[in-house]
Amino acid sequence: MLGRGLTRKQKEVLDYIRNYIEANSHAPYLREIQEGCNFASYRSVFDKLISLEKKGYISRKLNKHRSISLEE
């Protein structure tokens, strides 16, 4: 585990989201995270987002595109 209870992949996703929001002023689509972090499947991204949400790093609104927000 890397600092504050994150796995390496969770940290990679969180860093990608943070950098994307800083550069674009809105959150990425899940497919953009998949491509940006080189995940083989959409489900891998979805699982990482669920973990980050449970740990309190992000929040999301269900059924809303680009609804990821950082909670740090």
SVG drawing of the C-alpha trace seen along z (x, -y; Angstrom):
<svg xmlns="http://www.w3.org/2000/svg" viewBox="-28 -25 32 31">
<polyline fill="none" stroke="black" stroke-width="0.4" points="0.0,0.0 1.2,-3.5 0.6,-6.4 -2.8,-6.7 -4.1,-3.3 -3.9,-3.5 -2.6,-0.8 -0.2,-1.8 -3.1,-1.6 -5.5,-3.6 -2.9,-6.3 -2.2,-6.3 -6.0,-6.8 -6.3,-9.5 -3.2,-11.4 -4.6,-11.1 -8.0,-12.5 -6.3,-15.4 -4.0,-16.3 -6.9,-16.0 -9.1,-18.4 -6.3,-20.9 -5.7,-20.9 -9.3,-20.8 -11.4,-22.3 -13.7,-19.2 -13.4,-15.6 -12.5,-12.9 -14.8,-10.3 -14.2,-6.7 -12.9,-5.8 -10.4,-8.6 -9.1,-7.3 -8.9,-3.8 -6.8,-5.1 -4.7,-7.5 -3.8,-4.8 -3.5,-2.0 -6.1,0.3 -7.3,3.2 -10.9,3.0 -13.5,0.4 -14.4,2.5 -10.9,2.0 -11.4,-1.8 -14.9,-1.4 -13.5,0.8 -10.7,-1.7 -13.2,-4.5 -15.4,-2.6 -12.4,-2.0 -11.4,-5.6 -14.9,-6.7 -15.1,-4.3 -11.8,-5.6 -13.1,-9.2 -10.7,-10.5 -13.4,-11.2 -17.2,-11.6 -19.4,-10.8 -22.9,-11.4 -24.5,-8.3 -25.6,-8.4 -23.9,-11.8 -21.0,-12.2 -17.9,-13.9 -19.2,-13.9 -16.0,-12.9 -14.9,-15.5 -11.8,-15.3 -12.5,-15.2 -8.9,-15.8"/>
</svg>
